[in-house]
Amino acid sequence: MITIAEKQLTEIRAHGVRDYPYECCGLLLGRYTAERKIVSETYPISNAREESAKRNRFLITPDELVRGERYAREHDLEVVGFYHSHPDSPAVPSQYDLEHAWPTYSYIIVSTSADAAQDLFSWEQEPDRSRFNQEEIQCQ
């Protein structure tokens, strides 16, 4: 289960619409507890994928990831997951998403169009990396 405030969900949706028709991406910062992840902040990152692939892929460079991790540590937080958008596509993980994800983290995906964000779901990868399971989102 992931707990996140409506404010952070609004930030994710707005980032997705702002970056449309390209995928947006960012980090979910917060804390792990025994039974859930609690998101305190979103950390938007610019999609570093080459222009021709940004519509259906995102890339967070190692430097950007390190910057985000450093920011989290400085604010006594942890990276608990990632978010990205699927322009004109369902908010479900693709095979590419599955192949590039890491277990333990939450992956929030928002479906976007030219003028709005639609569905938003959170996903967690099986420990053996075989598939994603939809994760319950509890709004604060």
C-alpha positions as CSV (number, residue, x, y, z in Angstrom):
1,M,0.0,0.0,0.0
2,I,1.1,3.6,-0.7
3,T,-0.1,6.6,1.1
4,I,0.1,9.9,-0.7
5,A,-1.6,13.3,-0.3
6,E,-4.0,14.7,-2.9
7,K,-1.5,17.5,-3.4
8,Q,1.2,15.1,-4.7
9,L,-1.3,13.3,-6.9
10,T,-2.3,16.7,-8.4
11,E,1.4,17.5,-8.9
12,I,1.9,14.2,-10.8
13,R,-1.2,14.8,-13.0
14,A,-0.1,18.4,-13.7
15,H,3.4,17.3,-14.7
16,G,2.0,14.7,-17.1
17,V,-0.3,17.3,-18.8
18,R,2.5,19.9,-18.9
19,D,4.9,17.5,-20.6
20,Y,2.3,16.0,-23.0
21,P,2.7,14.6,-25.7
22,Y,5.9,13.3,-24.1
23,E,6.2,11.1,-21.0
24,C,7.0,12.9,-17.8
25,C,8.9,11.3,-14.9
26,G,10.0,11.9,-11.4
27,L,10.7,10.5,-8.0
28,L,8.4,9.7,-5.1
29,L,10.1,10.8,-1.8
30,G,9.0,9.7,1.6
31,R,9.4,6.9,4.1
32,Y,9.0,3.1,4.3
33,T,7.1,1.7,7.2
34,A,6.4,-2.0,8.0
35,E,3.1,-2.0,6.0
36,R,3.3,0.8,3.5
37,K,5.2,3.6,1.7
38,I,4.3,7.1,2.7
39,V,5.0,9.8,0.1
40,S,5.8,13.3,1.4
41,E,7.0,14.9,-1.8
42,T,7.3,14.5,-5.6
43,Y,10.6,15.3,-7.2
44,P,10.0,16.1,-10.9
45,I,12.8,15.2,-13.4
46,S,13.1,16.2,-17.0
47,N,12.8,13.3,-19.4
48,A,16.3,12.8,-20.8
49,R,15.2,10.4,-23.5
50,E,16.0,11.5,-27.1
51,E,13.3,13.6,-28.7
52,S,12.1,10.8,-31.1
53,A,11.4,8.4,-28.2
54,K,10.0,10.7,-25.5
55,R,6.4,10.0,-26.5
56,N,6.5,6.4,-25.2
57,R,9.7,6.2,-23.0
58,F,11.3,8.1,-20.2
59,L,14.8,8.2,-19.0
60,I,16.2,9.4,-15.7
61,T,19.9,9.9,-16.0
62,P,22.2,8.6,-13.3
63,D,23.2,12.2,-12.4
64,E,19.6,13.2,-12.0
65,L,18.9,10.1,-9.9
66,V,21.9,10.9,-7.6
67,R,20.7,14.5,-7.3
68,G,17.2,13.3,-6.3
69,E,18.7,10.8,-3.8
70,R,20.9,13.5,-2.3
71,Y,17.9,15.9,-2.0
72,A,16.0,13.1,-0.3
73,R,18.8,12.5,2.2
74,E,19.2,16.2,2.9
75,H,15.4,16.3,3.8
76,D,15.5,13.1,5.8
77,L,13.5,11.2,3.2
78,E,14.0,8.2,1.0
79,V,13.2,7.4,-2.6
80,V,10.1,5.1,-2.3
81,G,9.2,5.1,-5.9
82,F,8.9,6.7,-9.3
83,Y,6.2,8.2,-11.4
84,H,5.7,8.7,-15.1
85,S,2.9,9.4,-17.6
86,H,1.5,7.4,-20.5
87,P,0.4,9.9,-23.1
88,D,-2.8,8.7,-24.9
89,S,-2.3,5.3,-23.3
90,P,-3.7,3.4,-20.3
91,A,-2.1,3.9,-16.9
92,V,-0.8,0.3,-16.8
93,P,2.9,-0.8,-17.0
94,S,4.2,-1.8,-20.4
95,Q,6.6,-4.7,-21.0
96,Y,9.4,-2.0,-21.2
97,D,8.3,-0.7,-17.7
98,L,8.5,-4.3,-16.3
99,E,11.9,-4.9,-17.7
100,H,13.3,-1.6,-16.3
101,A,11.7,-1.6,-12.9
102,W,13.1,-2.6,-9.5
103,P,11.1,-4.6,-6.8
104,T,10.2,-2.8,-3.6
105,Y,9.5,0.6,-5.2
106,S,6.1,2.0,-6.1
107,Y,5.5,3.0,-9.7
108,I,2.7,5.5,-10.2
109,I,1.5,5.9,-13.8
110,V,-0.9,8.5,-15.0
111,S,-2.7,8.4,-18.3
112,T,-2.6,11.8,-20.1
113,S,-4.2,13.6,-23.1
114,A,-3.6,17.0,-24.6
115,D,-5.7,18.7,-21.9
116,A,-6.2,16.4,-19.0
117,A,-4.9,13.6,-16.8
118,Q,-7.2,10.6,-16.6
119,D,-6.5,7.4,-14.7
120,L,-3.7,7.2,-12.2
121,F,-2.7,3.9,-10.6
122,S,0.2,2.7,-8.5
123,W,2.1,-0.6,-9.3
124,E,4.6,-2.7,-7.4
125,Q,6.8,-5.3,-9.0
126,E,6.9,-8.9,-7.8
127,P,10.2,-9.8,-6.1
128,D,11.0,-12.2,-9.0
129,R,10.4,-9.3,-11.4
130,S,7.8,-11.4,-13.3
131,R,4.9,-8.9,-13.2
132,F,3.4,-5.9,-11.6
133,N,0.6,-5.9,-9.1
134,Q,-1.7,-2.9,-8.7
135,E,-1.0,-1.3,-5.4
136,E,-3.7,0.3,-3.2
137,I,-3.4,4.1,-3.0
138,Q,-4.6,5.6,0.2
139,C,-5.0,9.4,0.0
140,Q,-4.0,11.4,3.0
